[in-house]
């Protein structure tokens, strides 16, 4: 899994960005799903690196901030859908 971490991380980021843009264009429901899947992929990489904290300590601190921001964006999108 170690050699695919970067690809999984980039796929998560791209899906989250596509989700944000599509929610602005087509509606929050479609964007929310894409953003949620992107966050899940990003979270998978974060969890792997969290179990190997000493090796990825610097990146983990950045990931915590990024994940919190994306979760906040997802909740804002979900509230807009109402």
N, C-alpha and C positions, 0 to 999 in steps of 0.2 A: 504494500500500500504506500510505502514511503515514496516510491518513485512517481506515484500518481497524485500526490498531494497538491502540487501546483495546478494541475489540470482540473481537479475537482474544485479547488478554490476559485479558479478563474471562471469555471462554469457557473458556480454559485453567484459570483459577483455579476456576471453578465445577465443571468436570469433575473436577479434582483433589479438591475438597471432597466431591463426590458419590461419588467413588471411595473416599475414606477412610471415609465413612459407610457405604456399601454393603458394604465389606469387613468392617466390624464387624457388620453385620446378616446378610448372606447368605454371606459367605466371602471369603477373600483373593483368590481367582482373579478374580472379577468386578470387585472393587474395584481390583485391580492393573492391569487393562486400562484402566479409566476414568482412574485416576490417571496412568498412563503416557501416555495420549493428552493429558490436560491438561498434563502436564509438557512434552510435545512442542510443543504450541501455545505455551505460555509461553516455551519455549526459542527458538521461531521469532521471537517478538517481541524477545527478548533479543539474538539474533544480529543482527537488523536494527539495533537500537539500538547494538550493540557496534561495528558498522562506521561508525556516526555518533557516535562516542564524545563528541566535544566538545559536541555538541548535547544529549546525554542522559546526561552524566557522573554526575549525582546519582542518577538513577533506576537506572543500571547497577550502582552499588554496592549498592543495595537488592536488585536482581534477583539478584545473585550470592548473597547470603545466602538469599533465598527459594528459589532453585533448589537450593541445597545442602540446605536443610531438607526440601524435598519429595522429593529423591532419597533422603535418609536414611529418610524415612517409607515410600517405595516399597520399599526394601530390607528394612525391618522387616516390611512386609506380605508380601513374598515369602518371607522366612524363616519366618513364621508359617504359611504355606501348606503347608509340608512336614509 
